[in-house]
Amino acid sequence: MPSLNVDHTYYKDVYGGTTIAEDEWSGYAAQAEAYLDRIDALSTVTPYGNDDERAWSMALCAVAEEYCNFDIAANSAGSVKAASLGSVSETFDASFGGAIDLSPEGQKRNLHDAASRYLHIYVGIC
């Protein structure tokens, strides 16, 4: 992964993000960068298009926004719903007009989907 210097201005003006406040950007960006470092280390990652730095930067913004959405959903009073069947438990939030799965597997899926808009992520089978 290239060294990224993505600030809130990039998030707002280039990515077009509106969810993350400027004073919260650095925390979410750090989480997103750690996630992207992890998938880059564990997978074969190929940026889409011919501008690798832009693809990684856009992926960082998308993943940061997902982390912010998780926090918003988890902190929304009265909107989080949970269901259990035996040992399987799922948590959803319908406050965004669709359900956000706050379970660990749901969060992994959402983060992967966000990064996959800009990066091809291949996890090979050994």
Backbone hydrogen bonds, N-H to C=O, Kabsch-Sander energy under -0.5 kcal/mol:
donor,donor_aa,acceptor,acceptor_aa,energy
7,D,5,N,-0.6
11,Y,7,D,-2.2
12,K,8,H,-2.6
13,D,9,T,-3.3
14,V,10,Y,-2.0
15,Y,10,Y,-2.1
16,G,11,Y,-0.7
17,G,11,Y,-2.9
21,A,19,T,-0.5
24,E,21,A,-1.5
25,W,21,A,-0.9
25,W,22,E,-0.8
28,Y,24,E,-1.7
29,A,25,W,-3.1
30,A,26,S,-1.9
31,Q,27,G,-1.9
32,A,28,Y,-2.5
33,E,29,A,-2.7
34,A,30,A,-2.1
35,Y,31,Q,-2.2
36,L,32,A,-2.7
37,D,33,E,-2.5
38,R,34,A,-2.1
39,I,35,Y,-2.5
40,D,36,L,-2.2
41,A,37,D,-2.0
42,L,38,R,-1.9
43,S,39,I,-1.6
44,T,122,Y,-2.9
45,V,43,S,-0.7
46,T,120,H,-2.5
48,Y,118,Y,-2.4
52,D,50,N,-0.5
55,A,51,D,-2.2
56,W,52,D,-2.5
57,S,53,E,-2.5
58,M,54,R,-2.9
59,A,55,A,-2.3
60,L,56,W,-2.4
61,C,57,S,-2.0
62,A,58,M,-2.4
63,V,59,A,-2.7
64,A,60,L,-2.6
65,E,61,C,-2.3
66,E,62,A,-1.6
67,Y,63,V,-2.3
68,C,64,A,-2.1
69,N,65,E,-2.7
70,F,66,E,-2.5
71,D,67,Y,-1.9
72,I,68,C,-2.6
73,A,69,N,-2.7
74,A,70,F,-2.7
75,N,71,D,-1.8
76,S,72,I,-0.5
76,S,73,A,-0.8
77,A,75,N,-0.8
79,S,76,S,-1.4
80,V,76,S,-0.7
81,K,92,F,-2.8
83,A,90,E,-2.5
85,L,88,V,-2.8
88,V,85,L,-2.0
90,E,83,A,-2.7
92,F,81,K,-2.9
93,D,100,I,-0.7
94,A,79,S,-1.0
96,F,98,G,-0.8
97,G,94,A,-1.3
100,I,93,D,-1.8
101,D,99,A,-0.6
102,L,91,T,-2.2
102,L,100,I,-0.8
103,S,91,T,-0.7
107,Q,103,S,-2.7
108,K,104,P,-2.2
109,R,105,E,-2.2
110,N,106,G,-2.4
111,L,107,Q,-2.7
112,H,108,K,-2.5
113,D,109,R,-2.7
114,A,110,N,-2.3
115,A,111,L,-2.4
116,S,112,H,-2.4
117,R,113,D,-0.6
117,R,114,A,-0.9
118,Y,115,A,-1.7
119,L,115,A,-1.8
120,H,46,T,-3.3
121,I,119,L,-0.7
122,Y,44,T,-2.9
122,Y,120,H,-0.6
123,V,121,I,-0.6
124,G,122,Y,-0.7
126,C,124,G,-0.6
